[in-house]
Amino acid sequence: MDLKDLRAEIDVVDKQIVELFEKRMDIASQVADYKISTGKKVFDKEREEVKLQAVQDMTASDFNKVGVKELFSQLMSMSRKLQYQKLTEAGASGKLPFIEIDSIDKEGSRVCFQGAAGSYSEEAMKRFFGENVNSIAVETFRDAMAVLEDGSCDFAVLPIENSTAGIVSEIYDLLAEYEHYIVGEQIIEIKHCLLGVPGAKLDDIKTVYSHPQSLMQSAKFLADHSSISQISMKNNAFAAKKVAQDGDKSQAAIASKRAADVYGLEVIEEGVNQADSNSTRFIIVTNQKVFLKSASKISICMEIPHEAGALYHLMSHFIYNGLNMTKIESRPIEDRNWEYRFFIDFEGNLSDSAVKNALRGLREEAKLLRILGNY
């Protein structure tokens, strides 16, 4: 047989596969009707494992075993998604434990930020809540989460990602640890400046203080001035405050121009961060389970089975429900070597049926799922 004849035979087989697929999905639909009427769960892991082993045993080679397992894993995954969809259509999607609100009370709220006056966190807070916001500064990110937990503040403003240095891993870990929720975000442009006491020149500087990420973002400038030693601080504003208090011409801080104004320092050099486009994304966090009616981004955190293909199959819930996933990050799970927690951002609103459908599937199939916020 030539190639044309072989392809014709494949076309015949493919037609049969499609017909059988549609027949299988029709039966899956009837299974969904039965489960809706009896209250049974969609996902039956034990049944699926038995089924996968059975179809693999029908194959003639090891190569086909792998292919058949993947094929039937996908078939069962699509059947589950059809069943989840039918449950949603039947009104069995369930209400999520979040309250929809029209707006955030920016004027009547107390807000905390990590650092001190003149920090980028303070700038992000004022951009989001307004210049006259009722605010307090705390020393660490954990302190910010703690004052939310005890009710001392209504909101916290925390940096979660920089366009140059990447994620702030501590924030991801704290989001997994605390029962707090993201209700907003604020992106600000980062333009680091080298700040010194009045009259100080670049040649005078022997030591520079700043946050580790700011030092990383200014690596090229610092490499060009390798004689300057670097000392990490918890916050850029703390660095600027120290330089101002010490009054030593040999010391400088890498911080914002705002920090120079706050602490009476002079800008020795502007734009010392190497990237022309450098921004930091801040999240607005609260201890209340609320989301804005106009929210369009959802953040979730999940732990998945430690087995081949687990993440791949869970990601298909976004594809099947037409949801655009915009970000995924992983963080190691404490005391569980080589196991990871995944943080995912995707577009949508918690009131959308497609979102509810995807979350139902993820919740049933993941080991743990937490909605971190809709904003």
C-alpha positions in Angstrom: 0.0 0.0 0.0 1.2 3.5 -0.8 1.1 6.5 1.6 -2.2 7.7 0.1 -3.9 4.4 0.8 -2.5 4.3 4.3 -3.8 7.8 5.1 -7.2 6.8 3.8 -7.2 3.8 6.2 -6.3 6.2 9.1 -9.2 8.5 8.1 -11.6 5.6 8.4 -10.2 4.6 11.8 -10.3 8.3 12.9 -14.0 8.5 11.9 -14.7 5.5 14.0 -12.8 7.0 17.0 -14.8 10.2 16.8 -18.1 8.3 16.7 -17.0 6.2 19.7 -15.9 9.3 21.5 -19.2 10.9 21.1 -21.0 7.7 22.2 -18.7 7.6 25.3 -19.4 11.3 26.1 -23.2 10.6 25.8 -22.9 7.8 28.3 -20.8 10.1 30.6 -23.6 12.7 30.4 -26.0 10.0 31.6 -23.6 9.2 34.4 -23.6 12.9 35.4 -27.5 12.8 35.5 -27.3 9.8 37.9 -24.7 11.4 40.1 -26.7 14.6 40.3 -29.8 12.7 41.4 -27.9 10.6 43.9 -25.4 13.2 45.2 -22.4 11.1 44.3 -19.0 12.7 43.7 -17.7 13.1 40.2 -14.1 12.1 40.8 -13.6 8.4 41.7 -9.8 8.0 41.8 -9.8 4.3 42.7 -12.2 3.5 39.8 -10.0 5.4 37.4 -6.8 3.7 38.4 -8.5 0.3 38.0 -9.7 1.3 34.5 -6.3 2.6 33.4 -4.7 -0.6 34.4 -7.3 -2.6 32.6 -6.9 -0.8 29.3 -3.1 -1.0 29.5 -3.4 -4.8 29.9 -5.2 -4.9 26.6 -2.2 -3.5 24.6 0.4 -5.5 22.7 3.5 -3.5 23.5 5.1 -1.3 26.2 5.0 1.7 23.9 1.3 1.3 23.4 0.8 0.9 27.1 2.1 4.4 27.7 0.0 5.8 24.9 -3.2 4.1 25.9 -2.8 5.2 29.5 -2.4 8.8 28.3 -5.3 8.5 25.9 -7.7 7.1 28.5 -6.5 9.6 31.1 -7.6 12.3 28.8 -10.9 10.6 28.0 -11.8 10.3 31.7 -10.6 13.9 32.3 -13.0 15.2 29.6 -15.8 13.0 31.0 -15.3 14.5 34.4 -15.3 18.0 33.1 -18.6 17.3 31.2 -20.0 16.1 34.5 -18.8 19.2 36.4 -20.4 21.3 33.7 -23.7 19.5 34.0 -23.6 19.9 37.8 -23.2 23.7 37.4 -26.0 23.8 34.9 -28.2 21.9 37.4 -27.5 24.6 40.0 -25.3 22.3 42.0 -22.2 24.5 41.7 -22.4 25.5 45.3 -21.9 28.9 46.8 -18.3 30.0 47.4 -17.7 31.4 50.9 -16.9 34.9 49.6 -19.1 38.0 49.9 -19.4 40.2 46.8 -18.9 44.0 47.5 -19.2 47.0 45.3 -16.1 48.8 46.5 -13.4 48.9 49.2 -13.9 51.4 52.0 -10.6 53.3 51.4 -11.4 56.3 53.6 -12.6 54.5 56.7 -9.9 51.8 56.8 -6.7 51.4 58.7 -3.8 50.2 56.5 -0.4 48.8 57.3 2.8 48.6 55.2 6.2 47.1 55.8 9.1 49.5 56.1 9.1 53.2 56.9 8.1 56.6 55.5 9.6 57.0 52.0 9.5 53.3 51.1 8.0 52.0 47.9 5.4 50.1 49.9 4.2 53.4 51.4 4.1 54.9 47.9 2.0 52.0 46.7 -0.3 52.3 49.7 -0.9 56.0 49.0 -1.5 55.4 45.3 -4.2 52.9 46.2 -5.8 54.4 49.3 -5.0 58.1 48.8 -2.5 60.5 50.4 -4.6 60.9 53.6 -4.8 57.2 54.4 -4.9 56.1 58.1 -1.8 54.0 58.2 0.9 52.4 60.3 4.3 51.0 59.4 5.5 47.6 60.6 9.0 46.1 60.5 8.4 42.8 58.7 6.0 41.2 56.2 5.0 38.7 59.0 4.2 41.7 61.2 1.8 42.9 58.5 0.0 39.6 58.4 -0.2 39.5 62.2 -1.8 42.9 62.6 -4.4 41.8 60.0 -5.0 38.6 62.0 -5.6 40.4 65.3 -7.8 43.1 63.7 -5.4 46.0 64.3 -5.6 46.9 60.6 -8.1 46.3 57.9 -5.7 46.0 55.0 -2.0 45.4 54.3 0.0 46.4 51.3 2.7 43.9 50.3 5.2 43.6 47.4 4.7 40.3 45.6 6.7 40.6 42.4 9.3 42.7 40.6 9.6 42.8 36.9 13.4 42.5 37.2 14.1 40.5 40.4 11.1 38.2 40.2 8.8 37.1 43.0 9.0 38.0 46.7 9.0 34.4 47.9 8.3 35.2 51.5 4.9 36.8 50.6 3.9 33.6 48.8 4.7 31.5 51.8 2.8 33.9 54.1 -0.2 33.8 51.9 -0.2 30.0 52.3 0.2 30.2 56.0 -2.4 32.9 56.9 -6.1 32.9 56.2 -5.9 36.3 54.4 -7.3 37.3 51.0 -6.1 39.5 48.1 -8.7 42.2 47.2 -6.6 44.5 45.0 -3.2 45.3 43.5 -1.1 48.3 42.7 1.8 48.5 40.3 4.3 51.2 40.6 7.4 52.1 38.6 10.7 51.5 40.4 13.5 54.1 39.9 16.3 53.5 42.4 18.5 56.4 43.3 21.8 56.5 45.1 21.2 58.7 48.1 23.8 60.3 50.4 24.1 63.0 53.0 24.2 66.6 51.7 27.5 67.3 49.9 28.5 63.7 49.4 29.8 62.7 46.0 30.0 59.3 44.3 33.8 59.1 45.0 33.1 59.4 48.7 30.9 56.3 49.0 32.4 53.3 50.6 29.3 51.4 51.8 25.8 51.2 50.4 22.7 50.0 52.2 19.5 48.7 50.7 17.0 45.8 50.5 18.5 42.7 48.9 16.2 42.9 45.9 17.1 46.5 45.3 20.8 45.6 45.5 20.1 42.8 42.9 18.2 45.2 40.7 21.2 47.6 40.8 23.8 44.9 40.2 25.3 46.4 37.1 25.8 49.8 38.7 27.4 48.2 41.8 29.6 46.0 39.6 30.9 49.1 37.9 31.8 50.5 41.3 33.1 47.3 42.9 35.0 49.1 45.7 31.6 49.9 47.3 30.7 47.3 49.9 27.0 46.3 50.1 25.0 45.7 53.3 21.4 44.4 53.2 18.6 46.0 55.1 15.0 45.0 55.6 13.7 47.9 53.7 15.0 50.7 51.4 13.5 53.4 53.7 15.3 51.9 56.7 18.5 52.2 54.7 17.9 55.9 53.9 17.0 56.5 57.5 20.2 55.0 58.7 22.4 57.0 56.3 20.6 60.2 57.4 21.0 59.4 61.1 24.7 58.4 60.8 25.5 61.6 58.8 28.6 59.8 57.3 29.7 60.9 53.8 31.1 57.5 53.1 27.6 55.9 53.4 24.8 55.8 50.8 21.4 54.2 50.4 19.7 52.8 47.3 16.1 54.0 47.7 13.5 56.2 46.1 13.7 59.9 45.4 10.7 60.1 47.8 13.0 58.7 50.6 15.5 61.4 49.9 12.8 64.1 50.5 11.6 62.4 53.7 15.1 62.0 55.3 16.8 65.1 54.0 19.3 63.2 51.7 20.6 64.2 48.3 20.3 62.2 45.1 23.9 61.4 44.1 22.8 59.4 41.0 19.3 58.6 39.6 18.2 55.4 37.9 20.9 53.0 39.3 18.7 50.0 38.6 19.9 48.5 35.3 16.5 47.9 33.7 14.9 50.9 32.0 11.5 49.3 32.7 11.3 48.2 36.3 8.0 47.9 38.2 6.8 46.2 41.4 3.4 44.7 41.9 1.9 45.2 45.3 -1.1 43.3 46.6 -3.8 44.6 48.9 -4.6 42.0 51.5 -7.4 41.7 54.1 -8.7 39.1 56.6 -12.2 39.3 55.2 -13.5 36.9 52.6 -14.7 39.5 50.1 -14.3 40.2 46.4 -15.2 43.2 44.2 -18.1 42.8 41.8 -15.8 44.2 39.1 -12.9 41.9 40.0 -11.2 40.2 37.0 -8.3 38.2 38.3 -8.3 35.2 40.7 -5.4 33.9 42.7 -5.4 30.3 44.0 -2.9 28.1 45.9 -3.0 24.3 45.6 -1.1 21.2 46.5 -1.3 18.3 44.1 -0.6 14.5 44.2 3.1 13.8 43.9 2.7 11.7 40.8 3.5 12.0 37.1 1.0 14.1 35.1 -0.8 15.5 38.1 -0.2 19.2 37.3 -0.8 18.6 33.6 -4.3 17.1 34.3 -5.2 19.8 36.7 -4.2 22.6 34.3 -6.7 21.2 31.8 -9.6 22.6 33.9 -8.5 26.1 32.8 -8.4 25.1 29.1 -11.7 23.2 29.1 -13.5 26.2 30.8 -12.0 28.8 28.5 -10.0 30.5 31.3 -6.8 32.3 30.6 -4.1 31.4 33.1 -1.7 34.4 33.5 0.9 33.1 36.0 2.1 30.1 37.8 4.7 29.9 40.6 5.9 27.0 42.8 7.2 27.1 46.4 8.5 24.1 48.4 6.3 22.8 51.1 7.9 22.9 54.5 8.9 19.5 56.0 8.0 17.7 52.8 11.1 17.2 50.7 10.7 17.7 47.0 7.0 18.5 47.2 5.7 21.9 46.0 2.8 24.2 46.5 1.6 25.9 43.3 0.3 29.5 43.1 -1.8 30.3 40.0 -3.4 33.5 38.7 -6.1 33.4 36.1 -8.7 35.7 34.6 -12.2 35.6 35.9 -14.7 36.5 38.6 -16.0 34.2 41.3 -19.5 34.7 40.1 -18.7 33.3 36.7 -20.1 29.8 36.0 -16.9 28.8 34.1 -14.8 29.8 37.1 -17.1 27.9 39.5 -16.9 24.9 37.2 -13.1 25.0 37.1 -12.8 25.4 40.8 -15.1 22.5 41.5 -12.9 20.2 39.4 -9.7 21.5 40.9 -11.0 21.1 44.4 -12.0 17.5 43.8 -8.8 16.5 42.2 -6.1 18.5 44.1 -4.9 17.5 47.5 -5.6 21.0 48.7 -7.1 24.1 47.1 -7.3 27.6 48.6 -8.8 30.7 46.9 -6.4 33.5 47.7 -8.6 36.3 46.3 -10.5 37.8 43.4 -9.4 41.3 42.6 
